[in-house]
Every structure is written in C-alpha cells, then in structure tokens.
Amino acid sequence: MKKGMQPMKDLIKMFSIFFRIGAFTLGGGYAMIPLIQEEIVEKNKWIEEDEFMDVIALSQTIPGALAINASTYVGYRMFGFKGALLACTATILPSILMILLIAVFFVQFHQMPAVEAVFKGIRPAVVALIIGAVLKLGKNLPRTAKNLTWILIVVVLIAYFHIHPIPIIIGSGLLGFVLYRRERGL
C-alpha cells in the first residue's frame, strides 16, 4: 500500500472506480483501457504511465479478460491480496448484474425497434473507444522502424490472415527477446 493512504476510504474509492468502469464500458477490455488509464494514471496517480503500459502488456499475455487482469494488478499493487480481490470483484460485478437483467428481459424485447436502435448507436461508440485506446497507448511507443514495421505486420496478420492473437503475442514476446536482448544486456 502507498504511504499516507487511508485504507478503508481508498478501498471504497478504488471499488467505486472499477465498478463504474465495469458498468459504463461496453465493448470489452479494450474499450475500458482509456477509462482505466484516466482514473488510475491521470486522476489518482496510483501508477505511472510506463507501468500502465506494462500492466496492459502483461494483462494481454496471461489468461483472462484484459480489464479484470489490469484491475486485479492495480488492486494488488495498492492494497495487496485484499485490493486485488476487491478490484476484480468491482470490475466484473456490473457485467454479472447486466447479464442477469439482459437474460430476463432481452428475449422479450430484443426485436423492438427502440432496442435495436440503441444497439446500433452503441456500436460506433465502442469502435471509437477502442481506437481511442490504441491512440493513447501508441503515443508512448517509440516510433522506430522496428516498432512501426511490427505494428503493420500484426495488423495484416490479424485483419487479413485471421491469425489468433495468442500466437501473435507469444511470437511478439519471442521476437522482442531476440531483437532487444542486446539492449538489455541479456
């Protein structure tokens, strides 16, 4: 736990932040990235920008949803096991509640024009949130020929060859080890 923090007050604050992120972000983990970054890095300064980039990279490489992994890391970093459990719970609780509500009501109302219109309006916003996350995360990525080339290769592998992200993540880690190990003295 950070020095000077008031445990109960800050635990409630952290729970509230991750609950709001979980409740108001449609489109999955990628759409949550800008909100998590704004709350955790910019507003509350609980972790630095570079560490946030590492959290996102790590969250992608381990099993589980990106937002849950990231919130669990931040919770653990701030308050240990109790914080990890609380942050994870706060992130998934809104989804569980929404799924229960949808399961009860969606079957009856999904073909109503108003409901269809709402979902058609949400789709572009989700795409915009994901694009915003990419732009925010990309601003700190060094613009080297290696990085830009790898970004283009990955986009092509996913968009045109439909390669699953797992082999791309594993391959990127191996490629990073090969290309950057000399810089790190490995």
C-alpha positions, 0 to 999 in steps of 0.5 A: 500500500502507498504511504499516507493512504487511508485504507478503508476510504481508498478501498471504497474509492478504488471499488467505486472506480472499477465498478463504474468502469465495469458498468459504463464500458461496453465493448470489452477490455479494450474499450475500458483501457482509456477509462482505466488509464484516466482514473488510475494514471491521470486522476489518482496517480496510483501508477505511472504511465510506463507501468500502465503500459506494462500492466496492459502488456502483461494483462494481454499475455496471461489468461483472462479478460484484459480489464479484470487482469489490469484491475486485479494488478492495480488492486494488488499493487495498492492494497495487496491480496485484499485490493486485488480481490476487491478490484476484480470483484468491482470490475466484473460485478456490473457485467454479472448484474447486466447479464442477469437483467439482459437474460430476463428481459432481452428475449422479450424485447430484443426485436423492438425497434427502440432496442435495436436502435440503441444497439446500433448507436452503441456500436460506433461508440465502442469502435471509437473507444477502442481506437481511442485506446490504441491512440493513447497507448501508441503515443508512448511507443517509440516510433522506430522502424522496428516498432512501426514495421511490427505494428503493420505486420500484426495488423495484416496478420490479424485483419487479413490472415485471421491469425489468433492473437495468442500466437501473435503475442507469444511470437511478439514476446519471442521476437522482442527477446531476440531483437532487444536482448542486446539492449538489455544486456541479456 
